[in-house]
């Protein structure tokens, strides 16, 4: 009886040593190409940030995912993953489907939507990032088989791409309503002089303006600008024309 128990334990041990999380040892492509429906871009929707966004370590390297969605662009190498991972859990707890427009990224919030452009052929698609990877330092995104097939990354295995986070239109509209930026130009003698300066600068720099007077201070307000970076850029343009008394103001406190 003891020999039988030992034999059974030995068999279980061998099974545990040879069984992997994945059915396939090496990754590969499926036997059929994606359908036209499967090649459609991911639909950009408003989703809350979910699972898979805690700091983690892979191969001794620590990664700290972003906790908020924000504008992001990058250029680098894209790869793809397929049959080996098909049907298994992604980092945010969903099931990976190689025929969906999805991707893996090391630090973007899960989920995020990213426009991926193959710089070799200018083909692009929008993917939904719901997984972590690729864990090679020279790669910035791992595309699903369908996404890689659509923009030509599947043909070459890897490709140089440009990434840009895409936001839902509703989120963009809400952000514009909640927060806008203006450039305030002060140190002007009078409202008449302010109007004269404003008209000249608006024609020259193609920007709307308004004038105001408060507590004997006359100022011009240019904008609105979609973000702080655009406002700062315009402020620098004013400095080039020797208007240096400028500040960038936000509509939010």
Buried (B, 14 or more C-beta within 10 A) or exposed (E): EEEEEEEEEEEEEEEEEEEEEEEEEEBEBBEEEBEEEBBBBBEBEEBEBEEBBEEBEEEEEEEEBBEEBEEBEBEEBBBBBBBBBBEEEBBBEBEBBBBBBBBBBBBBBBBBBBBBBBEBEEBBBBBBBBBBBBEEEEBBBBBBBBBBBBBBBBEEEBBBBBBBBBBBEEEEEEEEEEBBBBBBBBEBEEEEEBBEBBEEBBEEBEBEBEBEEEEEEBBBBBBBBBBEEBBBEBBEBBEEEEBEEBEBBEEEE
